[in-house]
Amino acid sequence: MIRHKRIVSSKRYFICSLVVVGVITWSLSQDYLLLTSVLPMSGFAILISLLLLALSYLIRPIIGRFVQR
């Protein structure tokens, strides 16, 4: 039961991370974005840090399949 809940939670994190990575990738490719126009250097730093955080959540389920606890 606990293992099943962990797998469902892992899939949910994976799907949410895919959505976040897609949105951040789209926003970084735009010429004008309110966040980056108001905070030029900090806006890009915030977006890059969110992208790295989302990528870490994408990698976590993949690594979990190879590492047995």
N, C-alpha and C positions, 0 to 999 in steps of 0.2 A: 504494500500500500504506500509506504513512504517512497520507495523507488519510483513508483508510477507518478507520484506527485512531483518528484524531482525532475522526471523526464518532461512532464507537461510544463513545468515552470521553465525548464531549459529551452523548450521550443518557443515559449512565449517571449523569453528574452531574445532569442535568436531572431524571431520575426520583427519584434520592436526595434532591434538593432539594425536590421536591414532597412526598415523604413527611415530611421534616423540617419543612417549613412546616405541613403538616397536623397533625403531632403538637404543635408549639409553639402553633399556633392553638387546638387543643383544650385544651392545658394552661393557656393564658391565660384560657380561658373557665370553668375550674373554680373553684368556691368555695374548695376546700381542696386544696393541693398541698404536699407535704412540703418541697420546695425553697423555696417562698415563705413557708412558715410558720417554717422554721428561719432563713432569711436574708430577712427581709421586703423590704428595699429592694434588696439585692444580687441576690436571686433574680429579681426582675422585670428588673433590668438585664442579668443573664445571659441570660434568655429573649429579651429584646428584641434583644440583640446577636447571638444565634444566629439569630433570625428574619431580621435584616438580612443576615447572612452567607449564609443559605440563599437569600434573595431575590436576592442578587447572583449566585449560581450559577445561578439561574433565568433571569436576564436575559442572562448571558454568551452562551449559544448563539443567542439571538434577535439580539443585536447582531452576532455573528459572521457571520450570514447576510447582513447588509446591508453590512458592511465587508469589502472584498476585500483580502487580503494579497498 
